[in-house]
């Protein structure tokens, strides 16, 4: 997780994804935090489509995105001037019974 986070902060999401893939090849099952870090790596690089792919993969693997996951994805769309997609993620978050936090609302407003 630390390597994925470090590559994300260094604006190298493809390297973060390589580490993610390597983890799985080594039999290490990613958890919610791992997925959140990888999603954030793509968000920081302004690649919301890749962040969305990871979000969907997370759910396919049986993990439940939390408010951090949703907020990160909302931020991705807000940062790339896609407000309709940000609102769509927000609505889906509410439908899933996940409470938004102050960061969620700030991401939507900004």
Residue frames relative to the residue before (quaternion, step in Angstrom):
aa qw qx qy qz dx dy dz
X 1.0000 0.0000 0.0000 0.0000 0.00 0.00 0.00
X 0.6332 0.5461 -0.3349 0.4345 3.57 0.99 -0.81
X 0.6595 0.5000 -0.3141 0.4651 3.60 0.98 -0.78
X 0.6277 0.5206 -0.3383 0.4695 3.59 0.96 -0.80
X 0.6598 0.5058 -0.2969 0.4698 3.56 0.94 -0.90
X 0.6610 0.5130 -0.3078 0.4529 3.60 0.92 -0.88
X 0.6676 0.4762 -0.3069 0.4831 3.59 0.92 -0.83
X 0.6181 0.5387 -0.3452 0.4567 3.57 1.06 -0.66
X 0.6797 0.4816 -0.2840 0.4748 3.56 0.94 -0.89
X 0.6772 0.4660 -0.2797 0.4960 3.58 1.19 -0.55
X 0.4454 -0.7148 0.4243 0.3328 3.57 1.34 0.20
X 0.5150 0.5915 -0.4365 0.4409 3.54 0.97 0.97
X 0.0440 -0.8582 0.5111 0.0185 3.59 0.56 1.14
X 0.6072 0.5552 -0.3700 0.4313 3.59 1.08 -0.57
X 0.6295 0.5060 -0.3261 0.4912 3.59 1.09 -0.69
X 0.6170 0.5330 -0.3397 0.4688 3.58 1.03 -0.78
X 0.6611 0.5014 -0.3001 0.4705 3.56 0.99 -0.84
X 0.6054 0.5464 -0.3524 0.4590 3.61 1.06 -0.67
X 0.6483 0.5012 -0.3123 0.4807 3.58 0.97 -0.85
X 0.6191 0.5486 -0.3232 0.4597 3.57 1.03 -0.86
X 0.6770 0.4846 -0.2828 0.4763 3.58 0.89 -0.94
X 0.6477 0.5245 -0.3105 0.4572 3.56 0.98 -0.86
X 0.5961 0.5626 -0.3549 0.4497 3.57 1.03 -0.77
X 0.6914 0.4827 -0.2758 0.4614 3.55 0.85 -1.00
X 0.6377 0.5267 -0.3248 0.4587 3.58 1.02 -0.78
X 0.6901 0.4590 -0.2596 0.4957 3.57 1.15 -0.65
X 0.5777 -0.6261 0.3583 0.3820 3.57 1.29 0.13
X 0.5017 0.6237 -0.4380 0.4092 3.57 1.25 0.31
X 0.2750 -0.7849 0.5380 0.1371 3.55 -0.59 1.18
X 0.3946 -0.7223 0.5119 0.2461 3.60 -0.66 1.05
X 0.2553 -0.7489 0.5902 0.1602 3.55 -1.11 0.70
X 0.7676 -0.3563 0.2483 0.4713 3.57 -1.29 -0.07
X 0.6447 0.5284 -0.3251 0.4467 3.58 0.96 -0.84
X 0.6277 0.5382 -0.3328 0.4534 3.57 1.00 -0.83
X 0.6753 0.4840 -0.2907 0.4746 3.56 0.87 -0.96
X 0.6365 0.5335 -0.3340 0.4457 3.60 0.94 -0.82
X 0.6611 0.5051 -0.3044 0.4639 3.57 0.97 -0.83
X 0.6652 0.4901 -0.3065 0.4726 3.57 0.98 -0.82
X 0.6175 0.5223 -0.3429 0.4778 3.59 1.00 -0.78
X 0.6677 0.5060 -0.2993 0.4566 3.57 0.90 -0.92
X 0.5978 0.5625 -0.3633 0.4407 3.61 1.05 -0.69
X 0.6917 0.4522 -0.2778 0.4898 3.58 0.95 -0.85
X 0.5993 0.5477 -0.3578 0.4613 3.59 1.11 -0.62
X 0.6647 0.5122 -0.3083 0.4482 3.58 0.86 -0.94
X 0.7032 0.4336 -0.2482 0.5058 3.58 1.14 -0.66
X 0.4271 -0.7289 0.4306 0.3175 3.58 1.35 0.20
X 0.4573 0.6310 -0.4731 0.4110 3.53 0.89 1.11
X 0.0734 -0.8595 0.5047 0.0342 3.59 0.53 1.17
X 0.6091 0.5568 -0.3686 0.4279 3.60 1.06 -0.58
X 0.6575 0.4805 -0.3088 0.4913 3.58 1.01 -0.78
X 0.6147 0.5382 -0.3462 0.4610 3.58 1.04 -0.74
X 0.6461 0.5173 -0.3101 0.4678 3.57 1.03 -0.82
X 0.6175 0.5439 -0.3418 0.4540 3.59 1.00 -0.77
X 0.6662 0.4860 -0.2989 0.4802 3.59 0.95 -0.87
X 0.6026 0.5604 -0.3350 0.4589 3.58 1.07 -0.80
X 0.6833 0.4746 -0.2756 0.4816 3.58 0.90 -0.95
X 0.6326 0.5299 -0.3276 0.4601 3.59 0.99 -0.81
X 0.5997 0.5741 -0.3432 0.4393 3.56 1.02 -0.84
X 0.6981 0.4646 -0.2671 0.4747 3.55 0.88 -0.97
X 0.6227 0.5416 -0.3351 0.4546 3.58 1.05 -0.74
X 0.6799 0.4814 -0.2763 0.4792 3.56 1.15 -0.64
X 0.5879 -0.6285 0.3433 0.3761 3.55 1.30 0.17
X 0.5384 0.5970 -0.4172 0.4240 3.57 1.24 0.29
X 0.3516 -0.7478 0.5322 0.1841 3.55 -1.07 0.79
X 0.3810 -0.7155 0.5332 0.2421 3.59 -0.63 1.07
X 0.2746 -0.7640 0.5648 0.1480 3.56 -1.00 0.84
X 0.7533 -0.3664 0.2570 0.4819 3.58 -1.25 -0.22
X 0.6030 0.5494 -0.3579 0.4544 3.61 1.11 -0.61
X 0.6473 0.5206 -0.3147 0.4593 3.57 0.92 -0.90
X 0.6938 0.4733 -0.2800 0.4649 3.56 0.79 -1.01
X 0.6568 0.5136 -0.3147 0.4536 3.58 0.92 -0.88
X 0.6296 0.5300 -0.3320 0.4609 3.57 1.01 -0.78
X 0.6738 0.4785 -0.2929 0.4808 3.58 0.94 -0.85
X 0.6063 0.5345 -0.3489 0.4743 3.60 1.03 -0.72
X 0.6418 0.5285 -0.3074 0.4629 3.55 0.98 -0.89
X 0.6089 0.5616 -0.3518 0.4360 3.59 1.02 -0.77
X 0.7151 0.4382 -0.2596 0.4787 3.56 0.85 -0.93
X 0.6178 0.5384 -0.3458 0.4570 3.58 1.06 -0.67
X 0.6862 0.4979 -0.2782 0.4515 3.58 0.96 -0.88
X 0.7400 0.3680 -0.2164 0.5197 3.57 1.16 -0.50
X 0.5241 -0.6912 0.3764 0.3253 3.55 1.23 0.62
X 0.4859 0.6120 -0.4630 0.4182 3.55 0.87 1.07
X 0.0597 -0.8650 0.4972 0.0315 3.58 0.64 1.12
X 0.6180 0.5535 -0.3635 0.4237 3.61 0.99 -0.67
X 0.6587 0.4883 -0.3077 0.4828 3.58 1.00 -0.77
X 0.6137 0.5424 -0.3464 0.4574 3.59 1.06 -0.72
X 0.6665 0.4876 -0.2947 0.4808 3.59 0.95 -0.89
X 0.6099 0.5513 -0.3508 0.4484 3.60 1.04 -0.72
X 0.6590 0.4868 -0.3067 0.4844 3.60 0.92 -0.88
X 0.6305 0.5370 -0.3281 0.4543 3.58 0.99 -0.83
X 0.6714 0.4891 -0.3022 0.4675 3.59 0.88 -0.89
X 0.6444 0.5135 -0.3218 0.4663 3.57 0.98 -0.82
X 0.5968 0.5657 -0.3380 0.4578 3.55 1.11 -0.74
X 0.6801 0.4862 -0.2804 0.4717 3.56 0.89 -0.98
X 0.6472 0.5274 -0.3157 0.4509 3.59 0.97 -0.84
X 0.6844 0.4633 -0.2766 0.4904 3.57 1.14 -0.62
X 0.5324 -0.6706 0.3818 0.3480 3.56 1.29 0.12
X 0.4777 0.6555 -0.4465 0.3777 3.57 1.19 0.44
X 0.3733 -0.7488 0.5137 0.1898 3.55 -0.74 1.14
X 0.3617 -0.7062 0.5588 0.2411 3.59 -0.81 0.91
X 0.2717 -0.7384 0.5894 0.1831 3.54 -1.23 0.47
X 0.7513 -0.3863 0.2670 0.4637 3.59 -1.25 -0.03
X 0.6270 0.5348 -0.3383 0.4543 3.57 1.03 -0.74
X 0.6066 0.5516 -0.3460 0.4560 3.58 1.05 -0.76
X 0.6922 0.4738 -0.2803 0.4667 3.56 0.80 -1.00
X 0.6396 0.5220 -0.3267 0.4602 3.60 0.99 -0.77
X 0.6324 0.5283 -0.3293 0.4610 3.58 1.03 -0.76
X 0.6649 0.5000 -0.3023 0.4654 3.57 1.00 -0.78
X 0.6716 0.5065 -0.2935 0.4542 3.57 0.98 -0.85
X 0.6971 0.4654 -0.2735 0.4718 3.55 0.95 -0.88
